[in-house]
Amino acid sequence: MPGFALKRLLQLNFITFAPQSQAPCLTNSFKHFMSLKDKINLQQLPKHIAIIMDGNGRWAKEKGEDRLFGHWNGVESVRDVVEGAAELGVQYLTLYAFSTENWDRPAYEVSGLMELLVETIRKEVPTLNKNNIKLHVIGDMGMLPELARKELDEAIGETSSNSGLNLIMALSYSSRWEINNAVKKIAEAVKKNKLQPEEIGANTLQQYLCTSNYPDPELMIRTSGEFRISNFLLYQLAYTELYFTNTLWPDFRKENLYEAILDYQGRERRFGKTSEQLK
Ligand code: FPP
């Protein structure tokens, strides 16, 4: 098959390419042949993937639409990527949905995002349960509108006995806020004599972070061509493999996730050691 034809085929949505009802075998064989999913080594799957979902505003602007249109379409990507991660067997997926700094955006955008959050959570809980996904939230929940907090609390409760993918939404979250908070809690523990300064060791701070119950991410993806980690999991990302893509978040799909995982699987993770030591 000529290279350009293969490239074009890869850009096409498999379902629209050949409807199942007309050519099920053809569709399935192409799906099988073309998906990057088949190339992933499931034994070396990152346990925890974190994503900065960026580019919604630019995606909308390119289409002459309002920024909120980008966020609404970003929810489709969230759905697809969560499903893709769950299907693969990824254990933790953290999505940066709203940063502390996002509160400074125009009021209509902030309230639009909060409405979208409430509506999405309300609508998606049955799907989370169907797919055995457990919802968690990290961030300054006290900053969220009461209705959003209520929906989140209910959704967390309703999905709490699921044992598949742990979906962690970072909402009103920033790493500096989290570290500041952790240091305050440590100081209080010392003040109350529950912790001695000499007991503060290499793992103490980690135990006071919002992420104390989760392993550090092994792969962090940021979309939209920005090469920053901003204020996201600054402590936790020390040895995380970083993957940047130009794809804007509303265009990001499972296939893009597979691409990032394959890139990760091609890397050598040395954790400060030499290549020879790893062998
Ligand atoms: C960054 O794009 C994205 C956000 C600030 C919000 C992300 C939210 C979603 C993907 C929707 C799902 C989330 C909820 C709360 C249900 P940007 O607006 O910074 O894009 P730009 O850099 O192009 O302006």
Residues whose N, C-alpha, C, O or C-beta is under 5 A from the ligand:
A	BS01	FPP	M53 D54 G55 N56 G57 R58 W59 H71 G74 V75 Y96 A97 L113 L116 L117 T120
